[in-house]
Amino acid sequence: AAGGNLERTSLQCSLFSGRGSLGESQRGEDVKRSVSHRQFGTVAHWSCAVACAESLPAGPSSTMAMPDAVAAEAVARAALASDSADADRQDVELGSVKDWPAQQPESPRRARYFCCGRRCGCCPAYALLLPALGIAGCALGAALIAALAALALAAWAVVGCGLSVVLAYFRQWSGDPWRFPKSLYLKMMFLGYQGTLIGRKTPGLGPKDVPVDMLKPKRRLEKVPVAYALNLQVPAAAEEEFSQESPAALSFSQHFRRALVELPMRDTFDTFDEDEDPVAYVMTQLGSVYPRIFQDWVDKRSDAALTRFCLYGIGAHRIESVVEGGERLFVVRANALAGLPVREGFAHYGGDAHFDAAWRPVKIVDAGLNPATDDGMGAEVTTRPFESGWEEAKFRFRSSLSVLVTLVDHLFAIHLEAANLMVTACREQLSPEHPMRRFLVPFMYGTISVNNNAYASLARPRAMAPRCFAFTDQGLRMAFSAAPKLVMSGMEVSADEGGPILNRERYAEYLRERHGIDTEYQRQSTKFWLVCRRFVEDYLRHYYPSTARVLQDPELIAFYRQFSSQMDFVLPPVLQDSASKQRRSEAPITEEETYNCIVDIFANFMFLVTAGHEQAGAVEANVQDVSFCAFKWVPGKLCGTKQTATAQALLMSFTSAPMPALMGSDWSHLFPESSLPPPEGAKAPRRAFEDFQAALRGLAGEAEAYNAMAASRPFPECFPLYTLNPRVMDSSVSV
């Protein structure tokens, strides 16, 4: 009954027929010998037969009870019937299959050329036909080639004229006055983007632009993996809720971008003459698509400009401090990129800029001038003000930091990590009626489309990012792999110092008290973050009478779990600090801590896609001038190449697509009715929204007043800070 493949068995033991007398041991041995096999069977069959025999009681001859014998015989016959059926089935399955014996190779070995037959070593008769077959094949091939040539000539006659005109048209771009680089990819990308940008209206957030009935149901989204990033996927463009493009246009755009990356990628090294204006050069080419510039940089290259670049510019969120010789120095680092491989002909990145307590430049330590080789040999080069090479050191540092901020803080941390994981968790875990799904709509607007464009047009081999930066393909993969460890937002703080820190107010306090970093950027960013957090709390209080009710919402907890786990998942374990990793995995111990963590996540997301995106992405004045900041350059030069100038300006142009403004739009129609009576004193959602907008207007006025008084303040506070003015912020990420 145990099942298996056994051949027919013959049980001839007199025990099962009721005849004769056997001792217990003898009965077992006879049963074992009586089962004959032509093939191996299963252990279960064998054990079954033995067990039947051994289960019979021992006794003298002719004293075995007949009922026991009959029962044992019935069991044995049932096993025989099962074995017989199995054997018949196996015979049918095997059929006439034979076991073919192995053969040894020839000894001694003789060469074979397959010209001689088996008999007498003569050539087979058909070998005599080979010359004739060769002649026939040659004639047939010639006829086929002639036919194909005629077909090709006919096709060329039809399309050749038009194709020649198109190629000549693109070729003329390289002449005066445009002098566009000889890159078909850049030209096609420009035309494609210009076609979508010109005439595009600025979307709003009112009922006409974001109607509630266009919210898609909660479900798993279709995603595509990002080529260079580790463990990151972005939703497909078709998953966008409020797309301005028709499905046909969206499909064409996707295929167009995929086709462009197949175009060859070739570096050119044409440089600017000493008196040639790189800004005029790119604006002659890209003036129709380049974004508006609201930052004023009259002085770009002085030491004071370097201070502004780090304290009020794109380095303001990356300030660290060290103590050397008993003196505290402020540092903005870019040497993290120094060891990454670059393509032949381009300089390595690198440079850590050090400032004294008064924010005067002290030195630049550059690990990219003599980068470490495979044997670990390399040396940092330290350059101080007024020393030879100081201007080159400053240019290298500015350019390297612009690459680091663009790649790590902007593309990776804000787009592919924070915004992407937030919108994915929201769409997959929160239903369209959920109050927090509705709350996040303005801050997620267009995120799926924008990030899918980033995936298709930036973070792929031979796309814009590889063409803009000097990294090899391997170097770009290494940069993306290291990116999670290079982000500075509070999550990098070790457990020994109280981290990771999600609350930006506490992060600013940590920088101030632990590292002596108390800057205008941190002060204004804390104010803005607190306004965002207050909006979140006021809104939640209307729908949830207590913090406990927040934690009892299964959809919200599922969202929180997915977002948190995905944020941990994108950070490879080899890059994680063990203590920090352990701390992240520990759940908050109180309801209040869990609630605060959820609120901080929402407030941080709002901050990153608005003010954070402005800080890392509003670099129009920087990348417009490759003598100020170049994404790649030739060693020893103080300016990027002409190809670099066009490529990075075109990349910057992608941010000119109009997006909904953070201030001035009314999206209160999105807020649903509460299923529970709101607690006493709770604000209505619309009132919370109006207070949020009023607070933003107050921050905008403070930022504009601060900038207006910049010239009257002493160094180093004598510079404007543009990126934290809510009046210039979008409500969500743009490219």
Sequence and secondary structure as in RCSB ss.txt:
>XXXX:A:sequence
AAGGNLERTSLQCSLFSGRGSLGESQRGEDVKRSVSHRQFGTVAHWSCAVACAESLPAGPSSTMAMPDAVAAEAV
ARAALASDSADADRQDVELGSVKDWPAQQPESPRRARYFCCGRRCGCCPAYALLLPALGIAGCALGAALIAALAA
LALAAWAVVGCGLSVVLAYFRQWSGDPWRFPKSLYLKMMFLGYQGTLIGRKTPGLGPKDVPVDMLKPKRRLEKVP
VAYALNLQVPAAAEEEFSQESPAALSFSQHFRRALVELPMRDTFDTFDEDEDPVAYVMTQLGSVYPRIFQDWVDK
RSDAALTRFCLYGIGAHRIESVVEGGERLFVVRANALAGLPVREGFAHYGGDAHFDAAWRPVKIVDAGLNPATDD
GMGAEVTTRPFESGWEEAKFRFRSSLSVLVTLVDHLFAIHLEAANLMVTACREQLSPEHPMRRFLVPFMYGTISV
NNNAYASLARPRAMAPRCFAFTDQGLRMAFSAAPKLVMSGMEVSADEGGPILNRERYAEYLRERHGIDTEYQRQS
TKFWLVCRRFVEDYLRHYYPSTARVLQDPELIAFYRQFSSQMDFVLPPVLQDSASKQRRSEAPITEEETYNCIVD
IFANFMFLVTAGHEQAGAVEANVQDVSFCAFKWVPGKLCGTKQTATAQALLMSFTSAPMPALMGSDWSHLFPESS
LPPPEGAKAPRRAFEDFQAALRGLAGEAEAYNAMAASRPFPECFPLYTLNPRVMDSSVSV
>XXXX:A:secstr
             HHHHT S   HHHHHHHHHHH   SS   HHHHHHHHHHHHTS   STT S HHHHHHHHHH
HHHHHHHHHHHHHHHHHHHTT          SS     S S SSTT   GGGGGHHHHHHHHHHHHHHHHHHHHH
HHHHHHHHHHHHHHHHHHHHHHTTSTTT   S HHHHHHHHHHHHHHTT      STTTS GGG   S    EEE
 SSSSS EEE GGG SS SS HHHHHHHHHHHHHHTTS          TT  HHHHHHHHHTTT        S  
SSHHHHHHHHHTSTTGGGEEEEEETTEEEEEEE GGGTTS B TTS     EEEE TT  EEEEEESSSS   TT
S    EEE TTSTTHHHHHHHHHHHHHHHIIIIIIIIIIIIIIIHHHHHHHHHHS TT HHHHHHHHHHTTHHHH
HHHHHHHTSSTTSHHHHHS B HHHHHHHHHHHHHH  SSTTS GGGT     HHHHHHHHHHHH    HHHHHH
HHHHHHHHHHHHHHHHHH SSHHHHHT HHHHHHHHHHHHHHHHTS GGGS HHHHHHHHS  SSHHHHHHHHHH
HHHHHHHIIIIIHHHHH  HHHHT TTT  SSB TT SSB HHHHHHHHHHHHGGGS   BSSS   GGG    S
S   TT   HHHHHHHHHHHHHHHHHHHHHHHHTGGGS TTS S   TT GGG BSS   
